[in-house]
Amino acid sequence: MYLKRLYRHNKFWFLVIILFIAGQLFINYKRGVVCSPFYHYGMYSSVIKPAETYNIPEVFINGNRLAAKDFSPQQWDNIMQPLEKFYTQNDWNNNLWHTDIQRMMPFTDSSKFANTISAEQFETWYRQRLENITGEKINSYSIIFTDYSFNGSSFTKSTK
């Protein structure tokens, strides 16, 4: 009914609306293709189920485990995010190279686009970062990755 009335009222806007509808239907059909002003709105249309296990880093300074409740959210992110990013950098490098850079640009050498920080460099930098955030002198620190299981209502340490 709306399109019929629009056609009688203004043929230009009728054509614009029909083209917009066609563009949106095409984007929905192609799934994943986006081009402004057309977006695929189905990307959050299903429930995300929790994984069975999560591998969580735990940081110990001078024998004491750091707890999120002792830090602001920003401080806790500054403690945990570098760990996650460093230990997943090889996967990130490969993914970035294969899905974006190599696909769009004719480069054959990925070394210019990859993170190359070594474990020793990261540990030195991370120790300084922890000292700055916690405000205490660090004699020793360790990072342990622990598996946690989700039982439907809470997380429990895995016994594997």
Residue frames as qw, qx, qy, qz and C-alpha x, y, z in Angstrom:
[[0.000, 0.885, 0.465, 0.000, 0.00, 0.00, 0.00],
 [0.314, -0.787, 0.100, 0.522, 2.82, 2.42, 0.92],
 [0.397, -0.176, 0.588, 0.682, 4.69, 1.80, -2.34],
 [0.227, 0.597, 0.686, 0.349, 1.50, 2.28, -4.37],
 [0.101, -0.944, -0.276, 0.149, 0.80, 5.64, -2.70],
 [0.400, -0.627, 0.304, 0.595, 4.47, 6.68, -3.05],
 [0.428, 0.161, 0.660, 0.596, 4.40, 5.84, -6.77],
 [0.119, 0.800, 0.535, 0.245, 1.39, 8.09, -7.28],
 [0.276, -0.922, -0.100, 0.254, 2.88, 10.90, -5.15],
 [0.014, 0.860, -0.455, -0.230, 6.51, 10.98, -6.33],
 [0.949, 0.302, -0.096, -0.003, 8.02, 8.61, -8.90],
 [0.360, 0.678, -0.536, 0.351, 11.62, 9.61, -8.09],
 [0.352, -0.474, 0.649, -0.479, 11.37, 8.62, -4.41],
 [0.937, 0.052, 0.178, -0.296, 9.51, 5.47, -5.38],
 [0.794, 0.493, -0.325, 0.144, 12.49, 4.49, -7.56],
 [0.065, 0.629, -0.621, 0.464, 14.95, 5.34, -4.74],
 [0.662, -0.301, 0.507, -0.464, 13.02, 3.16, -2.26],
 [0.961, 0.231, 0.018, -0.149, 12.75, 0.27, -4.74],
 [0.596, 0.588, -0.471, 0.279, 16.52, 0.44, -5.40],
 [0.213, -0.554, 0.624, -0.508, 17.23, 0.52, -1.66],
 [0.855, -0.117, 0.343, -0.372, 15.00, -2.51, -1.06],
 [0.900, 0.400, -0.175, 0.018, 16.69, -4.37, -3.92],
 [0.314, 0.647, -0.574, 0.392, 20.14, -3.50, -2.56],
 [0.465, -0.437, 0.588, -0.497, 19.23, -4.66, 0.93],
 [0.947, 0.073, 0.180, -0.257, 17.77, -7.92, -0.40],
 [0.741, 0.541, -0.364, 0.159, 20.96, -8.53, -2.41],
 [0.025, 0.606, -0.642, 0.469, 23.16, -7.94, 0.65],
 [0.711, -0.253, 0.478, -0.450, 21.01, -10.31, 2.71],
 [0.950, 0.283, -0.034, -0.128, 21.23, -12.93, -0.04],
 [0.601, 0.589, -0.455, 0.292, 25.05, -12.67, -0.28],
 [0.798, -0.589, -0.117, 0.055, 25.53, -12.90, 3.53],
 [0.718, -0.395, 0.079, 0.567, 28.63, -11.11, 4.71],
 [0.389, 0.355, 0.275, 0.804, 28.92, -8.59, 1.90],
 [0.121, -0.809, -0.400, 0.414, 28.44, -5.02, 3.09],
 [0.334, 0.281, 0.268, 0.859, 28.45, -1.78, 1.21],
 [0.006, 0.449, 0.425, -0.786, 27.22, 1.43, 2.79],
 [0.418, -0.316, 0.393, -0.756, 24.30, 2.15, 3.20],
 [0.872, -0.062, -0.339, -0.346, 23.43, -1.56, 2.92],
 [0.115, -0.474, 0.798, -0.355, 24.24, -3.75, 5.90],
 [0.618, -0.132, -0.757, -0.165, 23.49, -7.34, 6.79],
 [0.419, -0.531, 0.284, -0.679, 21.52, -7.24, 10.01],
 [0.929, -0.187, -0.237, -0.214, 21.55, -10.97, 10.76],
 [0.496, 0.464, -0.625, 0.385, 24.98, -11.09, 12.34],
 [0.103, -0.222, 0.718, -0.651, 23.69, -11.22, 15.94],
 [0.672, -0.111, -0.238, -0.693, 20.63, -13.30, 15.28],
 [0.847, -0.154, -0.506, -0.059, 21.50, -16.41, 17.27],
 [0.660, -0.730, 0.155, -0.090, 22.47, -17.29, 20.82],
 [0.416, 0.607, -0.638, 0.226, 26.18, -17.68, 21.46],
 [0.907, -0.371, -0.196, -0.042, 26.72, -20.78, 23.53],
 [0.310, -0.817, 0.485, -0.028, 29.60, -20.76, 26.03],
 [0.565, 0.445, -0.695, 0.008, 32.60, -22.93, 25.24],
 [0.875, -0.323, -0.359, 0.012, 33.19, -26.04, 27.32],
 [0.702, -0.438, -0.103, 0.551, 36.57, -24.78, 28.54],
 [0.194, 0.961, -0.065, 0.185, 38.39, -21.48, 28.63],
 [0.778, 0.006, -0.200, 0.596, 42.17, -21.16, 28.89],
 [0.179, -0.964, -0.087, -0.176, 42.77, -18.25, 31.31],
 [0.543, 0.398, -0.429, 0.602, 46.16, -16.76, 32.16],
 [0.598, -0.777, -0.190, 0.052, 46.94, -16.33, 35.85],
 [0.387, 0.676, -0.325, 0.535, 49.72, -13.96, 36.88],
 [0.755, -0.568, -0.231, 0.234, 51.72, -14.52, 40.06],
 [0.245, 0.779, -0.283, 0.502, 53.97, -11.76, 41.45],
 [0.018, -0.494, 0.695, -0.523, 56.40, -12.67, 44.22],
 [0.093, -0.062, -0.976, 0.189, 54.36, -15.82, 44.82],
 [0.290, 0.418, 0.562, -0.652, 50.98, -14.04, 45.09],
 [0.275, 0.439, 0.745, 0.420, 48.25, -14.46, 42.47],
 [0.096, 0.069, -0.041, -0.992, 46.90, -11.20, 41.06],
 [0.156, 0.526, 0.825, -0.137, 43.12, -10.84, 41.36],
 [0.121, 0.525, 0.450, 0.712, 40.90, -8.65, 39.21],
 [0.357, -0.823, -0.437, -0.062, 39.08, -7.29, 42.26],
 [0.558, -0.570, -0.063, 0.600, 42.28, -5.56, 43.43],
 [0.280, -0.128, 0.365, 0.879, 42.56, -3.43, 40.27],
 [0.437, 0.516, 0.112, -0.728, 40.43, -1.05, 38.26],
 [0.821, 0.426, 0.377, -0.050, 39.01, -2.45, 35.02],
 [0.453, 0.857, -0.245, 0.009, 41.54, -0.40, 33.05],
 [0.215, -0.673, 0.704, -0.072, 44.46, -1.67, 35.12],
 [0.742, -0.038, 0.663, -0.096, 43.26, -5.27, 34.81],
 [0.752, 0.644, 0.137, -0.030, 43.00, -4.90, 31.03],
 [0.236, 0.858, -0.451, 0.067, 46.54, -3.51, 31.02],
 [0.451, -0.458, 0.760, -0.098, 47.69, -6.61, 32.89],
 [0.716, 0.135, 0.680, -0.086, 45.80, -9.27, 30.91],
 [0.651, 0.724, 0.088, -0.212, 45.53, -7.95, 27.36],
 [0.175, 0.758, -0.610, -0.154, 49.29, -7.92, 26.63],
 [0.448, -0.230, 0.863, -0.048, 49.43, -11.60, 27.63],
 [0.694, 0.451, 0.530, -0.183, 46.59, -12.55, 25.33],
 [0.498, 0.834, -0.123, -0.203, 47.99, -10.54, 22.44],
 [0.039, -0.686, 0.718, 0.114, 51.55, -11.81, 22.82],
 [0.450, -0.139, 0.881, -0.039, 50.65, -15.47, 23.08],
 [0.634, 0.527, 0.559, -0.086, 48.30, -15.30, 20.09],
 [0.105, 0.767, -0.268, -0.573, 50.54, -13.13, 17.89],
 [0.190, -0.219, 0.843, 0.454, 51.60, -15.96, 15.54],
 [0.275, 0.510, 0.814, 0.040, 48.00, -16.85, 14.76],
 [0.144, 0.858, 0.215, -0.443, 47.21, -13.15, 14.38],
 [0.081, -0.593, 0.521, 0.608, 50.14, -12.64, 11.99],
 [0.215, 0.054, 0.901, 0.373, 49.13, -15.57, 9.79],
 [0.218, 0.673, 0.695, -0.131, 45.50, -14.55, 9.76],
 [0.076, 0.837, 0.013, -0.541, 46.26, -10.92, 8.96],
 [0.122, -0.445, 0.664, 0.589, 48.68, -11.89, 6.20],
 [0.174, 0.152, 0.918, 0.321, 46.46, -14.46, 4.51],
 [0.141, 0.683, 0.710, -0.095, 43.07, -12.78, 4.86],
 [0.074, 0.931, 0.182, -0.308, 43.94, -9.13, 4.32],
 [0.143, -0.754, 0.400, 0.502, 47.40, -8.13, 3.18],
 [0.311, -0.164, 0.819, 0.453, 48.25, -10.85, 0.65],
 [0.354, 0.573, 0.739, 0.032, 44.73, -10.84, -0.74],
 [0.183, 0.934, 0.252, -0.176, 44.71, -7.09, -1.40],
 [0.038, 0.898, -0.383, -0.214, 48.36, -6.28, -2.14],
 [0.887, 0.392, -0.242, 0.034, 50.91, -8.02, -4.35],
 [0.160, -0.741, 0.619, -0.206, 53.50, -8.59, -1.60],
 [0.854, 0.097, -0.509, -0.033, 55.32, -11.90, -1.24],
 [0.435, 0.173, -0.645, 0.604, 57.30, -11.21, 1.95],
 [0.511, -0.703, -0.433, -0.241, 55.24, -11.33, 5.14],
 [0.630, -0.218, -0.396, 0.632, 58.11, -10.41, 7.48],
 [0.106, 0.227, -0.032, 0.968, 57.46, -6.68, 7.11],
 [0.506, -0.405, -0.237, -0.724, 53.90, -7.17, 8.36],
 [0.781, -0.309, -0.542, 0.031, 54.49, -9.59, 11.22],
 [0.471, -0.821, 0.231, -0.226, 55.09, -8.96, 14.91],
 [0.756, 0.347, -0.489, 0.261, 58.60, -10.09, 15.75],
 [0.328, -0.702, 0.433, -0.460, 58.92, -9.51, 19.47],
 [0.540, 0.160, -0.813, 0.149, 60.76, -12.33, 21.22],
 [0.679, -0.550, -0.486, -0.017, 59.77, -13.98, 24.50],
 [0.578, -0.230, -0.293, 0.726, 62.74, -12.37, 26.30],
 [0.057, 0.236, 0.104, 0.964, 61.84, -8.89, 25.04],
 [0.492, -0.533, -0.430, -0.538, 58.22, -9.38, 26.05],
 [0.704, -0.461, -0.483, 0.243, 59.12, -10.66, 29.53],
 [0.412, -0.079, -0.193, 0.887, 61.41, -7.69, 30.18],
 [0.163, -0.308, -0.218, -0.912, 58.78, -5.24, 29.01],
 [0.600, -0.495, -0.524, -0.347, 55.97, -7.05, 30.87],
 [0.605, -0.334, -0.493, 0.528, 57.91, -7.06, 34.16],
 [0.156, 0.010, -0.086, 0.984, 58.31, -3.25, 33.93],
 [0.374, -0.365, -0.407, -0.749, 54.63, -2.90, 33.08],
 [0.656, -0.472, -0.589, -0.002, 53.60, -4.97, 36.09],
 [0.466, -0.233, -0.375, 0.767, 55.87, -2.92, 38.38],
 [0.045, -0.145, -0.105, -0.983, 54.29, 0.31, 37.08],
 [0.523, -0.404, -0.481, -0.577, 50.73, -0.97, 37.49],
 [0.721, -0.451, -0.517, 0.095, 51.12, -2.69, 40.87],
 [0.130, -0.887, 0.212, -0.389, 53.56, -0.17, 42.35],
 [0.761, -0.551, 0.343, 0.002, 55.70, -2.89, 43.92],
 [0.070, 0.641, -0.737, -0.201, 59.17, -4.25, 43.21],
 [0.957, 0.123, -0.048, -0.259, 58.95, -7.59, 41.42],
 [0.354, -0.561, 0.745, 0.076, 61.48, -10.21, 42.45],
 [0.147, -0.009, 0.943, 0.300, 59.77, -12.99, 40.52],
 [0.614, 0.287, 0.155, -0.719, 56.68, -13.42, 38.44],
 [0.205, -0.013, 0.940, 0.273, 55.11, -16.28, 36.57],
 [0.580, 0.203, -0.148, -0.775, 52.30, -16.74, 34.11],
 [0.237, 0.022, 0.971, -0.027, 50.29, -19.95, 34.23],
 [0.491, 0.014, -0.404, -0.772, 47.53, -20.78, 31.77],
 [0.255, 0.054, 0.880, -0.396, 44.73, -22.63, 33.53],
 [0.263, -0.250, -0.736, -0.571, 41.68, -24.31, 32.01],
 [0.318, 0.120, 0.550, -0.763, 38.29, -23.40, 33.46],
 [0.044, -0.310, -0.891, -0.330, 35.03, -25.22, 32.68],
 [0.377, -0.087, 0.063, -0.920, 31.59, -23.66, 32.52],
 [0.034, 0.157, 0.977, -0.139, 28.93, -25.82, 34.14],
 [0.082, -0.623, -0.689, -0.361, 25.93, -23.73, 33.14],
 [0.299, -0.910, -0.270, -0.096, 26.01, -21.23, 35.99],
 [0.330, -0.886, 0.305, 0.113, 29.63, -20.73, 37.07],
 [0.601, 0.607, -0.510, 0.102, 33.23, -21.42, 36.18],
 [0.821, -0.511, 0.255, 0.004, 35.28, -24.09, 37.90],
 [0.026, -0.700, 0.686, 0.197, 38.95, -24.92, 37.60],
 [0.888, 0.236, -0.327, -0.221, 39.42, -27.96, 35.36],
 [0.700, -0.530, 0.477, -0.039, 41.10, -30.97, 36.89],
 [0.887, 0.454, -0.072, 0.048, 42.73, -32.24, 33.68]]
